[in-house]
Amino acid sequence: MKTHLKTALAIAGFFSVIFGYYGYAFYSGSYFITWQIKNPKFNRDYSNGDILSCFFGIVFGVFSLGMATPNIKAITEGKVAGKIAYDIIDRKP
């Protein structure tokens, strides 16, 4: 029972972070539009398209981080296998 609860809490924490990034993107975007803050790259006020571009950039960035986990797992398994191999090599006969 506790293992399932820990798994559920980890997943809930992950989704909380993702939705927090979404909320931050839309909050900062609405702030920029409401207060007519200048976009220094184009020398004009921020528009709805700029905010959606920011939002999708954050979405793709978060999903890219999620896609990196299998690679990190493979590196960790390789480190464990290397440690076992070096322990066998260093063993005294």
Contacts in CASP RR format, 6 or more apart in sequence:
PFRMAT RR
TARGET T0000
AUTHOR 0000-0000-0000
METHOD contacts of the structure
MODEL  1
MKTHLKTALAIAGFFSVIFGYYGYAFYSGSYFITWQIKNPKFNRDYSNGD
ILSCFFGIVFGVFSLGMATPNIKAITEGKVAGKIAYDIIDRKP
17 62 0 8 1.000
18 62 0 8 1.000
21 58 0 8 1.000
21 62 0 8 1.000
22 55 0 8 1.000
22 58 0 8 1.000
22 59 0 8 1.000
24 58 0 8 1.000
25 51 0 8 1.000
25 54 0 8 1.000
25 55 0 8 1.000
25 58 0 8 1.000
26 51 0 8 1.000
26 55 0 8 1.000
28 54 0 8 1.000
29 46 0 8 1.000
29 50 0 8 1.000
29 51 0 8 1.000
29 54 0 8 1.000
30 51 0 8 1.000
31 37 0 8 1.000
32 46 0 8 1.000
32 50 0 8 1.000
32 51 0 8 1.000
33 45 0 8 1.000
33 46 0 8 1.000
33 47 0 8 1.000
33 48 0 8 1.000
33 51 0 8 1.000
36 45 0 8 1.000
36 46 0 8 1.000
37 45 0 8 1.000
37 46 0 8 1.000
38 44 0 8 1.000
38 45 0 8 1.000
38 46 0 8 1.000
39 45 0 8 1.000
39 46 0 8 1.000
39 50 0 8 1.000
END
